[in-house]
């Protein structure tokens, strides 16, 4: 449900109606997801309904990012490389899923779920910084299309 909501939010409200740039929209969604990620650090001290709502919000927001990622590859159509771009992004995402499925469980067993949540906050901050760095480069690329 949250995944569908995230995709609908992007397609009908945000992109390309309000924000015209894919990377800028991803940056916005990463920044929005920081709040629920930080709240989840205090899971167990926060009402269970709030925790569940925050998890749904994260799923919604990060699904929006996934949708926007697919939109990035369409920008390479002019060069006949949209399939290549999509393949590179999908393989990177698949690699990330494999690493996180083993790594997160290992970290949770060795340390705690709070540590995992703090790592998630760090990953979101890192992703937002990458979007911030990529934004001017992406803007220049789209201008040359």
Secondary structure, 3 states (H helix, E strand, C coil): CHHHHHHHHHHHHHCCCCCCCHHHHHHHHHHHHHHHHHHHCCECCECHHHHHHHHHHHHHHHHHHHHHHHHHHHCCHHHCCHHHHHHHHHHHHHHHHHHHHHHHHHHHHHCCHHHHHHHHHHHHHHHHHHHHHHHHHHHHHHHCC
